[in-house]
Amino acid sequence: MAKDVIVACDFAGQSAVEEFLDLFERQETKPFVKIGMELFYASGPQIVRQIKDRGHRIFLDLKLHDIPNTVRRTMAVLSELGVDMCNVHAAGTIEMMNAAREGLTCAEGTRPILIAVTQLTSTDEVRMRDELLINEPLERVVAAYAANARESGLDGVVCSPLEAAGVHEACGAEFLAVTPGIRFAEGDDDQRRVMTPRAAREAGSDYIVVGRPITQAKDPVAAYKECLSDFCGEN
Ligand code: C5P
């Protein structure tokens, strides 16, 4: 499985994301991009088609978490958009993840990569224990949620790079660890469980999801290339 950098396009609307993607217009390789809730809710499904038409692969990060029937039906709608990857919360249970996979699978039996969020990388063990009342070590929770996702026939999980090795140990080398929480250096923002692109590669991440370190960089194309070369060993 080829490793890749996914750029989180967390912008407020179409013009902001287009301005950003224009920077990559002359690049040979168009970045794999992530469309999250902010952009999707602001601009609607057509933003997915527009970015796809520009030649980008798309991870639609809507983190579905609802009753199984609603998730199945919503995934069937999303399957029409032709995205490459999408996701649910593993906390929605095995039944919900099974429903998501079924809803996403088209009549020919194909579907985009489907992964599950384990614990958000902005959550740490203290918050998990004190606010969510989960009293297990974080690594154990992530590995257990990953095992549930695998049992549901999903392709991988979203987790911190710190947990990628544990996920592969629990679910096998082919099971994907897609890891946000990437920083070039120690930061001072909302992410709690972070690593550099190089360290994430060494830790066993299959895809890194990088937002602000690229989108807010002085030179986003240079920051993207640095991520690519550090994570994939190429330019
Ligand atoms: O700007 P930053 O690099 O922190 O962006 C990380 C992206 O990954 C955001 O779009 C965020 O929603 C997403 N994400 C995350 N942690 C998860 C799942 C998704 O940070 N567990």
py3Dmol code that shows the C-alpha trace and the ligand (Angstrom):
import py3Dmol

protein = """\
ATOM      1  CA  MET A   1       0.000   0.000   0.000  1.00  0.00           C
ATOM      2  CA  ALA A   2       1.503   3.321  -1.120  1.00  0.00           C
ATOM      3  CA  LYS A   3       1.809   5.935   1.588  1.00  0.00           C
ATOM      4  CA  ASP A   4       0.392   9.392   0.907  1.00  0.00           C
ATOM      5  CA  VAL A   5      -0.160  12.822   2.416  1.00  0.00           C
ATOM      6  CA  ILE A   6      -3.792  13.993   2.600  1.00  0.00           C
ATOM      7  CA  VAL A   7      -4.223  17.773   2.828  1.00  0.00           C
ATOM      8  CA  ALA A   8      -7.094  18.799   5.120  1.00  0.00           C
ATOM      9  CA  CYS A   9      -8.872  21.627   3.262  1.00  0.00           C
ATOM     10  CA  ASP A  10     -10.582  23.112   6.304  1.00  0.00           C
ATOM     11  CA  PHE A  11     -11.812  26.275   4.617  1.00  0.00           C
ATOM     12  CA  ALA A  12     -15.013  28.226   5.137  1.00  0.00           C
ATOM     13  CA  GLY A  13     -16.204  28.165   1.534  1.00  0.00           C
ATOM     14  CA  GLN A  14     -15.641  27.533  -2.139  1.00  0.00           C
ATOM     15  CA  SER A  15     -13.614  30.636  -2.998  1.00  0.00           C
ATOM     16  CA  ALA A  16     -11.141  30.039  -0.151  1.00  0.00           C
ATOM     17  CA  VAL A  17     -10.545  26.410  -1.125  1.00  0.00           C
ATOM     18  CA  GLU A  18     -10.229  27.280  -4.824  1.00  0.00           C
ATOM     19  CA  GLU A  19      -7.687  29.965  -4.040  1.00  0.00           C
ATOM     20  CA  PHE A  20      -5.725  27.384  -2.059  1.00  0.00           C
ATOM     21  CA  LEU A  21      -5.936  24.654  -4.721  1.00  0.00           C
ATOM     22  CA  ASP A  22      -4.898  27.140  -7.434  1.00  0.00           C
ATOM     23  CA  LEU A  23      -1.483  27.134  -5.748  1.00  0.00           C
ATOM     24  CA  PHE A  24      -1.147  23.475  -6.796  1.00  0.00           C
ATOM     25  CA  GLU A  25      -2.493  23.976 -10.331  1.00  0.00           C
ATOM     26  CA  ARG A  26       0.942  23.684 -11.955  1.00  0.00           C
ATOM     27  CA  GLN A  27       2.101  20.785  -9.809  1.00  0.00           C
ATOM     28  CA  GLU A  28       2.524  17.427 -11.524  1.00  0.00           C
ATOM     29  CA  THR A  29       0.957  15.540  -8.624  1.00  0.00           C
ATOM     30  CA  LYS A  30      -2.328  16.931  -7.360  1.00  0.00           C
ATOM     31  CA  PRO A  31      -2.565  16.429  -3.594  1.00  0.00           C
ATOM     32  CA  PHE A  32      -5.044  13.947  -2.121  1.00  0.00           C
ATOM     33  CA  VAL A  33      -7.366  16.347  -0.268  1.00  0.00           C
ATOM     34  CA  LYS A  34      -9.717  16.007   2.668  1.00  0.00           C
ATOM     35  CA  ILE A  35     -13.056  17.789   2.614  1.00  0.00           C
ATOM     36  CA  GLY A  36     -14.424  18.135   6.127  1.00  0.00           C
ATOM     37  CA  MET A  37     -17.673  19.244   7.666  1.00  0.00           C
ATOM     38  CA  GLU A  38     -16.978  22.979   7.483  1.00  0.00           C
ATOM     39  CA  LEU A  39     -16.494  23.063   3.727  1.00  0.00           C
ATOM     40  CA  PHE A  40     -19.133  20.421   2.957  1.00  0.00           C
ATOM     41  CA  TYR A  41     -21.830  22.122   5.035  1.00  0.00           C
ATOM     42  CA  ALA A  42     -20.918  25.557   3.679  1.00  0.00           C
ATOM     43  CA  SER A  43     -20.698  24.629   0.010  1.00  0.00           C
ATOM     44  CA  GLY A  44     -22.735  21.427  -0.419  1.00  0.00           C
ATOM     45  CA  PRO A  45     -22.034  18.289  -2.433  1.00  0.00           C
ATOM     46  CA  GLN A  46     -21.061  20.200  -5.569  1.00  0.00           C
ATOM     47  CA  ILE A  47     -17.794  21.201  -3.897  1.00  0.00           C
ATOM     48  CA  VAL A  48     -16.825  17.518  -3.970  1.00  0.00           C
ATOM     49  CA  ARG A  49     -17.502  17.270  -7.717  1.00  0.00           C
ATOM     50  CA  GLN A  50     -15.645  20.514  -8.421  1.00  0.00           C
ATOM     51  CA  ILE A  51     -12.521  19.464  -6.541  1.00  0.00           C
ATOM     52  CA  LYS A  52     -12.676  16.021  -8.145  1.00  0.00           C
ATOM     53  CA  ASP A  53     -12.873  17.651 -11.581  1.00  0.00           C
ATOM     54  CA  ARG A  54      -9.622  19.484 -10.768  1.00  0.00           C
ATOM     55  CA  GLY A  55      -7.955  16.064 -10.571  1.00  0.00           C
ATOM     56  CA  HIS A  56      -7.706  15.562  -6.813  1.00  0.00           C
ATOM     57  CA  ARG A  57      -8.487  12.357  -4.964  1.00  0.00           C
ATOM     58  CA  ILE A  58     -10.911  13.059  -2.122  1.00  0.00           C
ATOM     59  CA  PHE A  59     -11.313  11.916   1.460  1.00  0.00           C
ATOM     60  CA  LEU A  60     -14.793  13.053   2.530  1.00  0.00           C
ATOM     61  CA  ASP A  61     -14.414  13.410   6.293  1.00  0.00           C
ATOM     62  CA  LEU A  62     -17.977  13.686   7.623  1.00  0.00           C
ATOM     63  CA  LYS A  63     -17.467  11.278  10.559  1.00  0.00           C
ATOM     64  CA  LEU A  64     -20.975   9.801  10.455  1.00  0.00           C
ATOM     65  CA  HIS A  65     -22.360   8.718  13.829  1.00  0.00           C
ATOM     66  CA  ASP A  66     -26.094   7.964  14.023  1.00  0.00           C
ATOM     67  CA  ILE A  67     -28.455   5.005  14.151  1.00  0.00           C
ATOM     68  CA  PRO A  68     -27.500   2.248  11.662  1.00  0.00           C
ATOM     69  CA  ASN A  69     -30.455   2.845   9.320  1.00  0.00           C
ATOM     70  CA  THR A  70     -29.687   6.560   8.972  1.00  0.00           C
ATOM     71  CA  VAL A  71     -25.986   5.885   8.403  1.00  0.00           C
ATOM     72  CA  ARG A  72     -26.724   3.202   5.776  1.00  0.00           C
ATOM     73  CA  ARG A  73     -29.036   5.544   3.841  1.00  0.00           C
ATOM     74  CA  THR A  74     -26.667   8.509   4.128  1.00  0.00           C
ATOM     75  CA  MET A  75     -23.732   6.433   2.907  1.00  0.00           C
ATOM     76  CA  ALA A  76     -25.812   5.364  -0.107  1.00  0.00           C
ATOM     77  CA  VAL A  77     -26.264   9.069  -0.933  1.00  0.00           C
ATOM     78  CA  LEU A  78     -22.554   9.797  -0.447  1.00  0.00           C
ATOM     79  CA  SER A  79     -21.590   6.837  -2.652  1.00  0.00           C
ATOM     80  CA  GLU A  80     -22.970   8.817  -5.618  1.00  0.00           C
ATOM     81  CA  LEU A  81     -20.294  11.489  -5.170  1.00  0.00           C
ATOM     82  CA  GLY A  82     -17.399   9.333  -6.354  1.00  0.00           C
ATOM     83  CA  VAL A  83     -15.081  10.051  -3.414  1.00  0.00           C
ATOM     84  CA  ASP A  84     -12.040   7.888  -2.696  1.00  0.00           C
ATOM     85  CA  MET A  85     -12.327   7.642   1.091  1.00  0.00           C
ATOM     86  CA  CYS A  86     -14.944   8.377   3.740  1.00  0.00           C
ATOM     87  CA  ASN A  87     -15.516   7.668   7.413  1.00  0.00           C
ATOM     88  CA  VAL A  88     -17.697   7.018  10.451  1.00  0.00           C
ATOM     89  CA  HIS A  89     -17.144   7.090  14.217  1.00  0.00           C
ATOM     90  CA  ALA A  90     -16.257   3.638  15.564  1.00  0.00           C
ATOM     91  CA  ALA A  91     -18.186   4.636  18.720  1.00  0.00           C
ATOM     92  CA  GLY A  92     -21.336   4.127  16.641  1.00  0.00           C
ATOM     93  CA  THR A  93     -20.915   0.334  17.150  1.00  0.00           C
ATOM     94  CA  ILE A  94     -20.240  -2.638  14.883  1.00  0.00           C
ATOM     95  CA  GLU A  95     -23.859  -2.652  13.722  1.00  0.00           C
ATOM     96  CA  MET A  96     -23.551   0.958  12.578  1.00  0.00           C
ATOM     97  CA  MET A  97     -20.212   0.350  10.826  1.00  0.00           C
ATOM     98  CA  ASN A  98     -21.673  -2.672   9.014  1.00  0.00           C
ATOM     99  CA  ALA A  99     -24.599  -0.516   7.901  1.00  0.00           C
ATOM    100  CA  ALA A 100     -22.178   2.184   6.680  1.00  0.00           C
ATOM    101  CA  ARG A 101     -20.222  -0.350   4.610  1.00  0.00           C
ATOM    102  CA  GLU A 102     -23.398  -1.799   3.114  1.00  0.00           C
ATOM    103  CA  GLY A 103     -24.788   1.635   2.253  1.00  0.00           C
ATOM    104  CA  LEU A 104     -21.543   2.705   0.595  1.00  0.00           C
ATOM    105  CA  THR A 105     -21.179  -0.411  -1.549  1.00  0.00           C
ATOM    106  CA  CYS A 106     -22.594   0.048  -5.055  1.00  0.00           C
ATOM    107  CA  ALA A 107     -24.465  -2.582  -7.065  1.00  0.00           C
ATOM    108  CA  GLU A 108     -21.224  -3.838  -8.680  1.00  0.00           C
ATOM    109  CA  GLY A 109     -19.796  -4.479  -5.228  1.00  0.00           C
ATOM    110  CA  THR A 110     -17.184  -1.705  -5.268  1.00  0.00           C
ATOM    111  CA  ARG A 111     -16.888   1.106  -2.745  1.00  0.00           C
ATOM    112  CA  PRO A 112     -14.488   3.832  -1.590  1.00  0.00           C
ATOM    113  CA  ILE A 113     -12.056   3.156   1.264  1.00  0.00           C
ATOM    114  CA  LEU A 114     -14.066   3.248   4.497  1.00  0.00           C
ATOM    115  CA  ILE A 115     -12.376   3.991   7.794  1.00  0.00           C
ATOM    116  CA  ALA A 116     -13.510   4.650  11.358  1.00  0.00           C
ATOM    117  CA  VAL A 117     -12.476   7.393  13.776  1.00  0.00           C
ATOM    118  CA  THR A 118     -11.248   5.802  17.016  1.00  0.00           C
ATOM    119  CA  GLN A 119     -10.622   8.699  19.408  1.00  0.00           C
ATOM    120  CA  LEU A 120     -10.164  12.221  18.071  1.00  0.00           C
ATOM    121  CA  THR A 121      -6.553  13.355  18.242  1.00  0.00           C
ATOM    122  CA  SER A 122      -7.711  16.383  20.236  1.00  0.00           C
ATOM    123  CA  THR A 123      -8.850  14.026  23.016  1.00  0.00           C
ATOM    124  CA  ASP A 124      -6.371  12.880  25.650  1.00  0.00           C
ATOM    125  CA  GLU A 125      -6.652  10.230  28.331  1.00  0.00           C
ATOM    126  CA  VAL A 126      -7.668  12.718  31.051  1.00  0.00           C
ATOM    127  CA  ARG A 127     -10.581  14.080  29.005  1.00  0.00           C
ATOM    128  CA  MET A 128     -11.543  10.558  27.985  1.00  0.00           C
ATOM    129  CA  ARG A 129     -11.678   9.470  31.627  1.00  0.00           C
ATOM    130  CA  ASP A 130     -13.158  12.625  33.201  1.00  0.00           C
ATOM    131  CA  GLU A 131     -15.601  13.684  30.479  1.00  0.00           C
ATOM    132  CA  LEU A 132     -16.392  10.546  28.487  1.00  0.00           C
ATOM    133  CA  LEU A 133     -16.174   8.198  31.512  1.00  0.00           C
ATOM    134  CA  ILE A 134     -13.936   5.743  29.630  1.00  0.00           C
ATOM    135  CA  ASN A 135     -11.515   4.370  32.185  1.00  0.00           C
ATOM    136  CA  GLU A 136      -9.242   2.287  29.934  1.00  0.00           C
ATOM    137  CA  PRO A 137      -5.826   3.414  28.659  1.00  0.00           C
ATOM    138  CA  LEU A 138      -6.157   5.329  25.398  1.00  0.00           C
ATOM    139  CA  GLU A 139      -4.083   2.836  23.369  1.00  0.00           C
ATOM    140  CA  ARG A 140      -6.346   0.035  24.535  1.00  0.00           C
ATOM    141  CA  VAL A 141      -9.480   1.937  23.550  1.00  0.00           C
ATOM    142  CA  VAL A 142      -8.049   2.742  20.112  1.00  0.00           C
ATOM    143  CA  ALA A 143      -6.960  -0.886  19.512  1.00  0.00           C
ATOM    144  CA  ALA A 144     -10.383  -2.206  20.616  1.00  0.00           C
ATOM    145  CA  TYR A 145     -12.277   0.270  18.386  1.00  0.00           C
ATOM    146  CA  ALA A 146      -9.940  -0.656  15.501  1.00  0.00           C
ATOM    147  CA  ALA A 147     -10.693  -4.358  16.044  1.00  0.00           C
ATOM    148  CA  ASN A 148     -14.430  -3.526  15.896  1.00  0.00           C
ATOM    149  CA  ALA A 149     -13.898  -1.635  12.637  1.00  0.00           C
ATOM    150  CA  ARG A 150     -12.026  -4.589  11.179  1.00  0.00           C
ATOM    151  CA  GLU A 151     -14.765  -6.970  12.269  1.00  0.00           C
ATOM    152  CA  SER A 152     -17.233  -4.707  10.433  1.00  0.00           C
ATOM    153  CA  GLY A 153     -15.256  -5.116   7.210  1.00  0.00           C
ATOM    154  CA  LEU A 154     -13.819  -1.578   7.225  1.00  0.00           C
ATOM    155  CA  ASP A 155     -10.409  -0.845   5.713  1.00  0.00           C
ATOM    156  CA  GLY A 156      -8.774   1.015   8.569  1.00  0.00           C
ATOM    157  CA  VAL A 157      -9.066   3.655  11.229  1.00  0.00           C
ATOM    158  CA  VAL A 158      -8.268   7.268  11.917  1.00  0.00           C
ATOM    159  CA  CYS A 159      -5.980   7.459  14.937  1.00  0.00           C
ATOM    160  CA  SER A 160      -2.976   9.333  16.262  1.00  0.00           C
ATOM    161  CA  PRO A 161       0.361   8.265  14.759  1.00  0.00           C
ATOM    162  CA  LEU A 162       1.260   7.328  18.335  1.00  0.00           C
ATOM    163  CA  GLU A 163      -1.290   4.512  18.042  1.00  0.00           C
ATOM    164  CA  ALA A 164      -0.511   3.309  14.493  1.00  0.00           C
ATOM    165  CA  ALA A 165       1.752   0.461  15.624  1.00  0.00           C
ATOM    166  CA  GLY A 166      -0.839  -0.783  18.132  1.00  0.00           C
ATOM    167  CA  VAL A 167      -3.518  -0.708  15.429  1.00  0.00           C
ATOM    168  CA  HIS A 168      -1.375  -2.774  13.048  1.00  0.00           C
ATOM    169  CA  GLU A 169      -0.574  -5.179  15.863  1.00  0.00           C
ATOM    170  CA  ALA A 170      -4.277  -5.628  16.661  1.00  0.00           C
ATOM    171  CA  CYS A 171      -5.606  -5.674  13.092  1.00  0.00           C
ATOM    172  CA  GLY A 172      -2.739  -6.611  10.749  1.00  0.00           C
ATOM    173  CA  ALA A 173      -0.290  -4.727   8.529  1.00  0.00           C
ATOM    174  CA  GLU A 174      -2.819  -4.243   5.693  1.00  0.00           C
ATOM    175  CA  PHE A 175      -5.348  -2.485   7.951  1.00  0.00           C
ATOM    176  CA  LEU A 176      -4.895   1.247   7.366  1.00  0.00           C
ATOM    177  CA  ALA A 177      -3.769   3.729  10.004  1.00  0.00           C
ATOM    178  CA  VAL A 178      -4.783   7.185   8.746  1.00  0.00           C
ATOM    179  CA  THR A 179      -3.246   9.698  11.093  1.00  0.00           C
ATOM    180  CA  PRO A 180      -3.976  13.396  11.703  1.00  0.00           C
ATOM    181  CA  GLY A 181      -2.189  15.218  14.501  1.00  0.00           C
ATOM    182  CA  ILE A 182       0.863  15.981  12.344  1.00  0.00           C
ATOM    183  CA  ARG A 183       3.089  18.928  13.200  1.00  0.00           C
ATOM    184  CA  PHE A 184       6.541  19.967  11.980  1.00  0.00           C
ATOM    185  CA  ALA A 185       7.342  20.869  15.592  1.00  0.00           C
ATOM    186  CA  GLU A 186       5.681  20.962  19.014  1.00  0.00           C
ATOM    187  CA  GLY A 187       2.773  23.377  18.727  1.00  0.00           C
ATOM    188  CA  ASP A 188       0.376  25.262  20.878  1.00  0.00           C
ATOM    189  CA  ASP A 189      -3.019  24.443  19.372  1.00  0.00           C
ATOM    190  CA  ASP A 190      -5.900  22.047  19.980  1.00  0.00           C
ATOM    191  CA  GLN A 191      -4.125  18.865  18.833  1.00  0.00           C
ATOM    192  CA  ARG A 192      -2.869  16.806  21.774  1.00  0.00           C
ATOM    193  CA  ARG A 193      -1.337  13.636  20.324  1.00  0.00           C
ATOM    194  CA  VAL A 194       1.023  14.848  17.594  1.00  0.00           C
ATOM    195  CA  MET A 195       4.068  13.688  15.590  1.00  0.00           C
ATOM    196  CA  THR A 196       6.225  14.965  12.719  1.00  0.00           C
ATOM    197  CA  PRO A 197       5.707  13.465   9.211  1.00  0.00           C
ATOM    198  CA  ARG A 198       8.991  11.544   9.441  1.00  0.00           C
ATOM    199  CA  ALA A 199       8.181  10.151  12.880  1.00  0.00           C
ATOM    200  CA  ALA A 200       4.699   9.193  11.624  1.00  0.00           C
ATOM    201  CA  ARG A 201       6.299   7.227   8.794  1.00  0.00           C
ATOM    202  CA  GLU A 202       8.568   5.457  11.256  1.00  0.00           C
ATOM    203  CA  ALA A 203       5.579   4.799  13.539  1.00  0.00           C
ATOM    204  CA  GLY A 204       3.746   2.991  10.716  1.00  0.00           C
ATOM    205  CA  SER A 205       1.143   5.525   9.496  1.00  0.00           C
ATOM    206  CA  ASP A 206      -0.244   4.662   6.054  1.00  0.00           C
ATOM    207  CA  TYR A 207      -1.673   8.112   5.310  1.00  0.00           C
ATOM    208  CA  ILE A 208      -1.028  11.328   7.200  1.00  0.00           C
ATOM    209  CA  VAL A 209      -3.725  14.012   7.288  1.00  0.00           C
ATOM    210  CA  VAL A 210      -2.181  17.463   7.484  1.00  0.00           C
ATOM    211  CA  GLY A 211      -4.200  20.669   7.764  1.00  0.00           C
ATOM    212  CA  ARG A 212      -2.905  23.868   9.289  1.00  0.00           C
ATOM    213  CA  PRO A 213       0.833  23.083   8.922  1.00  0.00           C
ATOM    214  CA  ILE A 214       0.184  23.240   5.129  1.00  0.00           C
ATOM    215  CA  THR A 215      -2.871  25.498   4.726  1.00  0.00           C
ATOM    216  CA  GLN A 216      -1.534  28.187   7.089  1.00  0.00           C
ATOM    217  CA  ALA A 217       2.102  27.945   5.922  1.00  0.00           C
ATOM    218  CA  LYS A 218       3.736  30.960   4.269  1.00  0.00           C
ATOM    219  CA  ASP A 219       4.400  28.712   1.278  1.00  0.00           C
ATOM    220  CA  PRO A 220       1.799  25.902   1.277  1.00  0.00           C
ATOM    221  CA  VAL A 221       3.280  24.127  -1.769  1.00  0.00           C
ATOM    222  CA  ALA A 222       6.717  23.999  -0.099  1.00  0.00           C
ATOM    223  CA  ALA A 223       5.154  22.762   3.151  1.00  0.00           C
ATOM    224  CA  TYR A 224       3.253  20.065   1.225  1.00  0.00           C
ATOM    225  CA  LYS A 225       6.433  18.962  -0.551  1.00  0.00           C
ATOM    226  CA  GLU A 226       8.292  18.834   2.753  1.00  0.00           C
ATOM    227  CA  CYS A 227       5.558  16.599   4.173  1.00  0.00           C
ATOM    228  CA  LEU A 228       5.674  14.365   1.100  1.00  0.00           C
ATOM    229  CA  SER A 229       9.431  13.952   1.146  1.00  0.00           C
ATOM    230  CA  ASP A 230       9.544  13.402   4.914  1.00  0.00           C
ATOM    231  CA  PHE A 231       6.650  10.932   4.897  1.00  0.00           C
ATOM    232  CA  CYS A 232       6.999   9.171   1.532  1.00  0.00           C
ATOM    233  CA  GLY A 233      10.636   9.855   0.725  1.00  0.00           C
ATOM    234  CA  GLU A 234       9.862  11.737  -2.498  1.00  0.00           C
ATOM    235  CA  ASN A 235       9.194  15.254  -3.803  1.00  0.00           C
TER     236      ASN A 235
END
"""
ligand_1 = """\
21
C5P
O -5.029 21.449 11.054
P -4.790 20.023 11.488
O -3.521 19.420 10.883
O -4.872 19.827 12.970
O -6.003 19.218 10.834
C -6.263 17.879 11.131
C -7.502 17.455 10.402
O -7.783 16.085 10.712
C -8.757 18.246 10.751
O -9.501 18.395 9.560
C -9.497 17.368 11.732
O -10.889 17.509 11.635
C -9.081 15.964 11.277
N -9.109 14.926 12.297
C -8.371 14.995 13.472
N -8.419 13.982 14.383
C -9.176 12.905 14.148
C -9.934 12.812 12.974
C -9.865 13.858 12.057
O -7.648 15.959 13.670
N -9.169 11.885 15.008
"""
view = py3Dmol.view(width=600, height=400)
view.addModel(protein, "pdb")
view.setStyle({"model": 0}, {"cartoon": {"style": "trace"}})
view.addModel(ligand_1, "xyz")
view.setStyle({"model": 1}, {"stick": {}})
view.zoomTo()
view.show()
